[in-house]
Amino acid sequence: MEYRRFGRTGWQVSEIGYGMWGLAGWSGSEEQEYDKSLDHAVAQGCNFFDTAWGYGEGFSEQVLGKLMKKHNAKRIYAATKIPPKNFKWPSRPEYKLEECFPASHIIEYTEKSLKNLQVECIDLQQFHVWEDAWAQQEEWQKAVEKLKKEGKVAHFGISVNRWEPENCLKTLKTGLIDSVQVIYNIFDQAPEDKLFPLCQKLDIAIIARVPFDEGTLTGKLTKDTVFPASDWRSTYFVPENLNSSVEHADLLKPLIPAGMEMPEMALRFILNHPAVSTTIPGMRKINHAQANLSVSDGKKLSPDLIKELKGHRWDRTPTEWSQ
Ligand SMILES: NC(=O)c1ccc[n+]([C@@H]2O[C@H](COP(=O)([O-])OP(=O)(O)OC[C@H]3O[C@@H](n4cnc5c(N)ncnc54)[C@H](OP(=O)(O)O)[C@@H]3O)[C@@H](O)[C@H]2O)c1
């Protein structure tokens, strides 16, 4: 496992981290299987785990709490998130800060996360939605300062809304935010335009989330893939999105180097960017955990392939199904 600096926190985090959304609510989650995957990740040197209160109303946080207890000899960095008070994902420009993150809510949900994670201090507490219009409002700034002063949170981050990588730039200049979690993958390259250069200048860590475009960049989805109604992906991969996503992924298949699979190419593309501190594939199956964790071996994709993949940038804007 290779490690990277997590911005100005100075942490050394594994460049392959662990996304813990799927295990708390996506269909097909089995406790025995995801427990094995999590243990495997720790054994391979993965030390960065991303969860949220919103992943099963604290369930995923509790799983991480148990994992940290079980492996208490190892330094594991826990990143979680405060849900917006109105429980609406993503936020919209017309939402006021008081609807999403009043100080009392920031504090209340941090207390819940502390209990679920069974820790005295949360390594990284993130805002689960964000609007840059809130940058200068003291309401959230004071809560952040209070929680840090009390030693309940070490660092704060923002998880920016899907396909809105620049909806946080003013906030980053407040100096109160130490990391940004953003969708960055072979399709979603827009963070390279403004977000990454600003983060590099300010020494803010980048967590590259959704490395497989929610599954498309594994190359395993087809136009006939159906998700159960209870699985959020049934509302995301509506025919319009599923069909075009599969078409875009199919165009990548001829580019995959011999002996490689699409998920490996997708992760190596992300790790090629020096602004990225860690990427957090969602994984529950042991074979997925094994494959993804073994990608961190210091080897790089060829510059020609990177150039070719840059041409597969796919800029999208939020829609009613994008969430
Ligand atoms: N708003 C936010 O803050 C936000 C939103 C979305 C995601 N996130 C974070 O980002 C993490 C990653 O995103 P995500 O989980 O939504 O999507 P993702 O990582 O793009 O894709 C996850 C899917 O890829 C599959 N997969 C993983 N490795 C694979 C492999 N080697 N071969 C084939 N399939 C593979 C997983 O299967 P299995 O699960 O069955 O193993 C799962 O179905 C989340 O878990 C969460 O921590 C945050």
The ligand as an SDF file (V2000), in Angstrom:
LIG
                    3D

 48 52  0  0  0  0  0  0  0  0999 V2000
  -22.5300   12.7060   -1.1410 N   0  0  0  0  0  0  0  0  0  0  0  0
  -21.5120   11.9960   -0.7150 C   0  0  0  0  0  0  0  0  0  0  0  0
  -20.8020   12.4120    0.1510 O   0  0  0  0  0  0  0  0  0  0  0  0
  -21.2660   10.6390   -1.3110 C   0  0  0  0  0  0  0  0  0  0  0  0
  -22.0480   10.1820   -2.3750 C   0  0  0  0  0  0  0  0  0  0  0  0
  -21.7130    8.9530   -2.9600 C   0  0  0  0  0  0  0  0  0  0  0  0
  -20.6480    8.2160   -2.4470 C   0  0  0  0  0  0  0  0  0  0  0  0
  -19.9190    8.6610   -1.3860 N   0  0  0  0  0  0  0  0  0  0  0  0
  -18.7840    7.8820   -0.8210 C   0  0  0  0  0  0  0  0  0  0  0  0
  -17.9950    7.3770   -1.8940 O   0  0  0  0  0  0  0  0  0  0  0  0
  -17.9150    5.9380   -1.7870 C   0  0  0  0  0  0  0  0  0  0  0  0
  -17.7690    5.3300   -3.1700 C   0  0  0  0  0  0  0  0  0  0  0  0
  -18.8800    5.5950   -3.9870 O   0  0  0  0  0  0  0  0  0  0  0  0
  -20.0170    4.5190   -4.2910 P   0  0  0  0  0  0  0  0  0  0  0  0
  -19.8630    3.3720   -3.3600 O   0  0  0  0  0  0  0  0  0  0  0  0
  -21.2970    5.2700   -4.3130 O   0  0  0  0  0  0  0  0  0  0  0  0
  -19.7270    4.0990   -5.8170 O   0  0  0  0  0  0  0  0  0  0  0  0
  -18.4750    3.4660   -6.5880 P   0  0  0  0  0  0  0  0  0  0  0  0
  -17.3340    3.3020   -5.6530 O   0  0  0  0  0  0  0  0  0  0  0  0
  -18.2770    4.2740   -7.8200 O   0  0  0  0  0  0  0  0  0  0  0  0
  -19.0450    2.0450   -7.0510 O   0  0  0  0  0  0  0  0  0  0  0  0
  -19.3860    1.0500   -6.1310 C   0  0  0  0  0  0  0  0  0  0  0  0
  -19.8290   -0.1960   -6.8820 C   0  0  0  0  0  0  0  0  0  0  0  0
  -18.7090   -0.7770   -7.5660 O   0  0  0  0  0  0  0  0  0  0  0  0
  -18.6600   -2.1510   -7.2500 C   0  0  0  0  0  0  0  0  0  0  0  0
  -17.2370   -2.5590   -7.2580 N   0  0  0  0  0  0  0  0  0  0  0  0
  -16.2730   -2.1390   -6.4000 C   0  0  0  0  0  0  0  0  0  0  0  0
  -15.0830   -2.6930   -6.7460 N   0  0  0  0  0  0  0  0  0  0  0  0
  -15.3080   -3.4750   -7.8090 C   0  0  0  0  0  0  0  0  0  0  0  0
  -14.4690   -4.3040   -8.6030 C   0  0  0  0  0  0  0  0  0  0  0  0
  -13.1590   -4.4130   -8.3670 N   0  0  0  0  0  0  0  0  0  0  0  0
  -15.0430   -4.9850   -9.6360 N   0  0  0  0  0  0  0  0  0  0  0  0
  -16.3610   -4.8700   -9.9010 C   0  0  0  0  0  0  0  0  0  0  0  0
  -17.2100   -4.0940   -9.1770 N   0  0  0  0  0  0  0  0  0  0  0  0
  -16.6810   -3.4050   -8.1520 C   0  0  0  0  0  0  0  0  0  0  0  0
  -19.2680   -2.2780   -5.8790 C   0  0  0  0  0  0  0  0  0  0  0  0
  -19.7110   -3.6100   -5.6890 O   0  0  0  0  0  0  0  0  0  0  0  0
  -19.8930   -4.2560   -4.1980 P   0  0  0  0  0  0  0  0  0  0  0  0
  -20.3470   -3.1450   -3.3160 O   0  0  0  0  0  0  0  0  0  0  0  0
  -20.9280   -5.2820   -4.3870 O   0  0  0  0  0  0  0  0  0  0  0  0
  -18.5650   -4.8270   -3.7670 O   0  0  0  0  0  0  0  0  0  0  0  0
  -20.4010   -1.2680   -5.9840 C   0  0  0  0  0  0  0  0  0  0  0  0
  -21.5100   -1.8440   -6.6490 O   0  0  0  0  0  0  0  0  0  0  0  0
  -19.2160    5.5870   -1.0270 C   0  0  0  0  0  0  0  0  0  0  0  0
  -19.1750    4.2630   -0.5080 O   0  0  0  0  0  0  0  0  0  0  0  0
  -19.2610    6.6770   -0.0040 C   0  0  0  0  0  0  0  0  0  0  0  0
  -18.3410    6.4020    1.0460 O   0  0  0  0  0  0  0  0  0  0  0  0
  -20.2120    9.8850   -0.8310 C   0  0  0  0  0  0  0  0  0  0  0  0
  1  2  1  0
  2  3  2  0
  2  4  1  0
  4  5  1  0
  4 48  2  0
  5  6  2  0
  6  7  1  0
  7  8  2  0
  8  9  1  0
  8 48  1  0
  9 10  1  0
  9 46  1  0
 10 11  1  0
 11 12  1  0
 11 44  1  0
 12 13  1  0
 13 14  1  0
 14 15  2  0
 14 16  1  0
 14 17  1  0
 17 18  1  0
 18 19  2  0
 18 20  1  0
 18 21  1  0
 21 22  1  0
 22 23  1  0
 23 24  1  0
 23 42  1  0
 24 25  1  0
 25 26  1  0
 25 36  1  0
 26 27  1  0
 26 35  1  0
 27 28  2  0
 28 29  1  0
 29 30  1  0
 29 35  2  0
 30 31  1  0
 30 32  2  0
 32 33  1  0
 33 34  2  0
 34 35  1  0
 36 37  1  0
 36 42  1  0
 37 38  1  0
 38 39  2  0
 38 40  1  0
 38 41  1  0
 42 43  1  0
 44 45  1  0
 44 46  1  0
 46 47  1  0
M  CHG  2   8   1  16  -1
M  END
$$$$
